[in-house]
Structures are given as structure tokens and as C-alpha cells.
Amino acid sequence: GGRHLHRSDPSVVISIGRARSGRNPVCGNAMTLPETMTFIAAEHPGGPEVLRATQGPPPSPRADEVLIRVAAAGVNRPDIVQREGRYPPPPGASPILGLEVAGEVVAAGAEVRSLRPGARVCALVNGGGYAAYCVAPEAQCLPWPDGCDAVRAAALPETYFTVWANVFMLGRLSAGETLLVHGGSSGIGVTAIQLGTAFGATVYATAGTAAKVEACRRLGAAAAINYREADFLDEIMRLTDRRGVDVVLDMIGAPYFPRNLRALAIDGRLVQIAFLHGSKLEGFDLMPVMTRRLTITGSTLRPRSTAQKGAIAAALREKVWPLLNAGRCAPVIHATFPLAEAAAAHALMESGAHIGKIMLNVAS
């Protein structure tokens, strides 16, 4: 509940309690902040119906954080798992769901140097996104790209941080290589197709319906495979003249693992970012990993340090934000719900019917 949301820190410049003005020596602006805010609470683990709009105090930014008046927030698969009680927030993070937001900076901690109240930012956050106010480390904030409204800006952080960290940093995808993206119509999949193509790779994707296959092609996939109608391994071998692909981005897990390895070219890299259908595998011969010099890697984003996430943000600002500013990549928004209808947004995500991102409109 709300009693867990308020954090006190002697380094916070603007205190948040009863509505009042505080002065931030970093920014020199006085801000008036409310005593309470609306946020979405999951009172106990369960289905979408456990999500309820409630009231509690806004959080206080730590020394290296800003407080954002949230205009929009993204809904992501980890939010579902956390709601079910299987993905607890890291120590010190807000128990409120939500890993990405966009909005306006309204307060800053004493160590914040580059952001001022009034700045429009999108941010990867460690929790707390389904709320009217949310804190974010300064290092994890990025400006709204040119032409983006709040919903589009909020749709960027989770998938762009994840794809950059996994496909490009861990997977080392480079121009002229080939990438296979499973779940090509998901938020992650859409971003991986767009960025892989933008950086000169040939991208293949899998999806489960004719509409999703077509969406992957429109987004830039050289070919898209309906996994309900064809074996993706057979199709990849046909498409690559039996060479295989350089990188596979997978979120399915154990059922795909043997075929993912066989789909890789010599020196190929399998990048694992989720296990939607299990992580345990028995009876598989790993000898091809040695004989074909394969790399198996993967990561989770949320437990990483602020410094690590900040390094990803800096790379995105340098390499990817120019593409967004030029309109060469853009988030695909499937549906937007009011914050109070977060349960309906979760139900839609669980249905698997979406293509692209599901968003919450927080600004009233």
C-alpha cells in the first residue's frame, strides 16, 4: 500500500509531504507538489483483477534521482510476472508496477546535474511507473525524441534498453549479419526488427498469426515465419542456404533451445532474454557449442546497477536517438488505456492479441 512508497533521504532537495513549495539549489525553481497521488496497487498476487487505483504519497527522489510527473507509462511482460508474485522488485525499488515512463521533471536530488524541472524525459525505472509521480535515476533518463508525444516516448525505454543491451552489446550484431527474432510482433520484437534493420543486418522473425507475420514484414523483416504453420528451423535453413543466422534473440526458452542452436551459423550467438515456456532442459547434447564455436548468453535488465543502465542509456543517446529523431524508427502502439484501467491492459497483454506496445495514459 501507500505506506511503503515514501522514502526519506537527507540528500533530497525538495521534500514532499503536505502541499508546499520547496527550493532546489540545483535548478533554482520552486515547485508545489501534492500530498497524495493516484497509483495502481496489486493488493495480493493474482490475475489482472487484483489491480486497483488507489491513493498514497508521492515518492521522494534520492540524491541521484529526479521526480517525474508521469504522463504515460508502458505495460511490459515483467509487470505481469510481478503482479503474479513471481518477480519481486529489487531492494529499495518501489513495489508499484511499471518499468518505463515519460513525463516532466518536477524535482531533483542534490547530485542531479543535467536535468531541470520542466525537462521532458522518458526513463527506464526500477519500479513505480503505474503512478502519477515516479522517481528515476538521472542516468536512466533520455529526452523525448523529436515528434514524440508522451505515449510514444514512454513506449521506448524498456524495449530499447533491452534490445540494445542484448542484441548489440551481448549479441554483438553488426552490419551485414543476420538476426532471427522470436516473437517479432511483441514490443521487444518490433524494436529488434527495426534496430537490426536500421543498423544493416538482415532480420528474420517468427510470429503466430498471418496478421503478425505481415506486421513483421512491414517493420522491415526480410522474411517472417508463422511458427504455427512451419518449423522455423527448416525455414531459416532454407532462407540462409543452410548457413544459419549470426544471432538469435529468444524469449521462449526450453522448447526452442535445441532448434535455436541448430539455427545458428558458425560463431553464432544465442541471446536469451526470457523463458515464457520454461528454462529447464534435459537430454540435449552441447557438443555443437564447442565444434561450431557458439555463444549462449542472456541477461535481465532490472537488477543491473544504475551505472550499467546509465551506460546503456548513453549508448542509446549516441547511436539510436538520432534514428528516432530522423523518423527512421518509431514505437508501434497497439492500444492505450487510462491508468485506472491497468487491469484491462494486463488482460490484453496476456491474451497475446497485441502487435507492439500496450500503454497507460496517466495524465488526466
N, C-alpha and C positions, 0 to 999 in steps of 0.2 A: 504494500500500500504506500501511500504518500509519505509516511513517516520515514521511509528508507531513502527518500530522494534528496534530502537536503544535506549538503556536505559543507562543513565549515573548514576554512583554511586561512591561516594568518596572512598568507600572501595575496589573498583576494582583495582586489582594489574596490570593487563595488559589492557591498553587502546586500543581500536580498532577503527581505522579511516583509514587514509591513510596507505598503507602497510608499516610496520616498525617493529622494534624489541622492545620488552619490556622485562623487567626482573622481574620475580616473586620471591620475597624473600622466599616464602614457598618452591618452587620447585628448584629455582636456575637455571632454564633453560630459554634461550632466545627463543622466538617464533616469527615468521613472519606471520602475518595474513592479509588476503586480504581486500581490500577496499569494495568490494561487493561480494555478494553470490547469488546463484540461490535458489529460493524458489517458492512454489506453492501458488498463491493467488486466493481467491474467490472474485472477484470484487463486486459481489452482490449476495444475496441469490438466489438459483435456483438449477437446475439439475447438473449432472456431467460436462456438457459442460461449466459451469462458471469457472472451474478450469484452470488456466493458469500458465505456468512457467514464472517467472519474476525475476528482479534483485533488490537487496536492501542491506543495510549494515548489517553485522552480528550483533547479539545481544551481549551485554556485560554482563558477569557474575556478579551477586551481591556477597556480601561478603561470603555467604554460598553456592555458586554455582560454578560449573565448566562449561567451554565451551567445547562442543564436536564437533569434525569434524565428521559429520554423514556419516556412510557407508550404513546404511539401516534403514528403518522406517516401522512401521506397520500401516495397514489400519484397522480401527475399526468402529463399528456401530455409536458411538458418533460423529465421523468425518462426517458421512452422515448428522446427525441431525444438527450439527453446520453449515455445508455447506448450509443447507436449511434455516438457520436463526432462528432455534428453540433451540439452545443450546449455548448461548454466553459464551466466555471464562471467567473465574473468574477474579476479579480485579487484575491488574498487570501482567496477563499472556499474552503471545504472541497471537495476533489474527490469526496467521498462524495455519492451521490444524495440527494434529499429536500429539499423546499422548505417543508414545514409539519409542525409537531409540536405535541403537548400533553404536559405533564408538570409536574414540580415543580422550582422553582428550588433549586439546591443551592450555588451560589456566585455572587459578583457582582464585577465590576470596580470600581475605585476611584471612578468617576464615576457609578455607578448610585445613584439616589436613592429611587425609589419601590418597588422590588421587594426582598423579603427572602427568604432561604431558607425553604422551606415554602410559598411562594406557588404556587398552581396557575395556570399560564398556558398559552395556546396562542400560537403565534408563527409569523409568516412568516419563514423563514430563507433565507440566501443559499446554502445547501447544507448537507449533513451530517445530514439528517433520518433516514436509514436507519441509526440507531445508538442505542446505549444512552444516550449523552450527546451533547448538541448545544449549541453556543453560539448566542445570538440577541441582536441589539441590543435594549436595553431599550425603545426607541421602537417596535419592531415586535412587542411582546408585548401581549396582551389577556387579560383574565380569562376563565375558563370561564364561559359563560352559565349561568344558573340551570337546574338539572335536567340539565346535560350531563355525561356520563361522558367519559373520556379520548378514546375513539374519536370521539365526536361533536364534541368540542372541537377535535380535530386535523383534522377534516374541514372546518373553517371558513376558515382564513386564506387559502389560495391562491385559492379561488373568490370569496370575499367581497372581498378586496383587489382582485382583477382586475375583478369586476363593478362595484364602486363607482367605481374609478378610470376605467373605460372608459365604462360606461353613464351614470353620473350626473355625473362630473366632466367628461370629454371630450364625451360624448354629450348632456349637459345634459337628460336625460329628466326631465320634470316631470309632475305630476298632470294628468290629462285628455288626455295624449298617447298615442300608440300605438307599440308596440315589437315588432319582429319578431326572434325569437331563433332562429338556426340551431343545429342540434344540441341541441335542447331537453332531451334526456334525459341529456346529459353533466353532469358536475359543475358546469361553468360554466353550462350551460343551465338546470339546475334552480334554481340560485341566481338567475339573471337573471329567470326566470319569477316566482319567489317575491318578490324585492325589487321588481321592476317593478309587480307587482300590489299589494304592500303599500303602495307609495308612490303609488297612484292612477292608474297607467297601464293601458291595455288591452293585453294581451300576446298575440301570436300566436307559434307555434313551428313548426319543421319537425322531423321525425324519420323514421326509416327502416323502422319496423315498426308493426303495429297496437298491440302492447303498449306501445311507446314513445309513440305518439300518445296513447293513453289515459292514460299516466302524466303527460304534459304537461298534459292537461286536468284531471286530479285535482289537480295542483300549482297550478292557477289560470289556465292559458292559456284565453283566450276561445274560441280555435279552434286546432287543431293539424293540420298538413298532412303527409301521408305523401308525401315527395318522390319515392318510387318509383312512386307511382300518379297523382300530379297535379303540374302545374307550379306551383311556389309563387308565381310572379308572377301567374299567372291567378287563383289563389285569393285572394291579397292584394288584388288589384284588385276582386274580387267582394265580399270581406268589408268593404272600406272604401268601397264605392260609387265606385270608381275614384280616390279621393283619394290613396291610398298611405299609408305609415306615416311617423311622425316620425323614428324611429331604427331602424336595422338593426344587430344585433350579429352579426358573421360571423367564422367561423374556417375556412371552406372555401377562400376565395381566388379565384384567377383564373376558374374555371368559373362562379362565381356573380356576379362583379363587374358585368357589364352588366345582369343582371336585378336585382341589388340596387339599382343606381342608378335603374332604372325603377320599382322598388317604393317609392321614396321620394316623399313629398309635397313640395311647395314648401317650401324652407327645411329639408329633411330632412338627417339626419346618418348617414353610414355609418361604423361603428366597426369597425375590423379588428383582431383580436387573434391571429390565426394564419393560416397558409396550408397547410392539410392537403393541398390538391391543387394547389399551385403559386402562385407570386407574379408570374409574368411574363404580360403580356397585350399583344397587338398588334392593330392594326386597329380600335380602338374610338374612337368619336367622343366627345370630352369636352365638346362644346358644351352638353349639358344641365346640366352642373355650373354653368355661368355663367347660363344662361337661367332655371334653376329655383332658383338660389342654394343649391346643395347643398354640404355639408361632408363631406370624406373625411378621416378621422382614424384613429388607432390608436396602440398603444403596446405595449412589452414591459415587464414588471414587474421582472424580476430585476436588470437593470443600473441601476435607479434608485438614488439615494443613500439613505442611512439617513434623512436629513431628509425626503425626498419620501415614502418609505414610512411614516415616522412621522406625516406629515400625513394620509395615508390612514387609518392606524390611529386617529388622534384623531377623524376624521370618523365612522368605523365605531362607535367607542365612544359617540359622542354620538347618532348617528342610527339605527344598526342594532342595536346591542346591546340597547337597550330592547325592540325587537321580538322578539329571541331570548329575552330574559328572560321576556317575556309569552307565549311559545309561538306567536307569530304566524308565525314562520319557523323552519325546522329543516333540518339537512342530511339528505339521503337517502343511507343507507349501503347499497350493493349487496352488498358482501362484505368480510370482514375475514380477513386471513391472518396467521399468525405471521411475525415478522421474517425468520426463516430461509427462509421460502417466498416471498421477494420475487419470485423468477423466475416463480412461478405467478401472482402478482398482475399482473406485467407482461404475461404471456401473455393473461390475461383482458382487460386494457385493450386490447391490440392486436386482440383478437377483435371488439371493438365490441359485445359482448353485454350490457354493463352498463347499468343505469339508475341514475345517481347516482354516488356515490363508492366507490372501492376503497381499503381501508385496511390498514395493518400494525399488528398488536398487538405492541408492543415489550416491555412489562412482562412478566416471566416469572412 
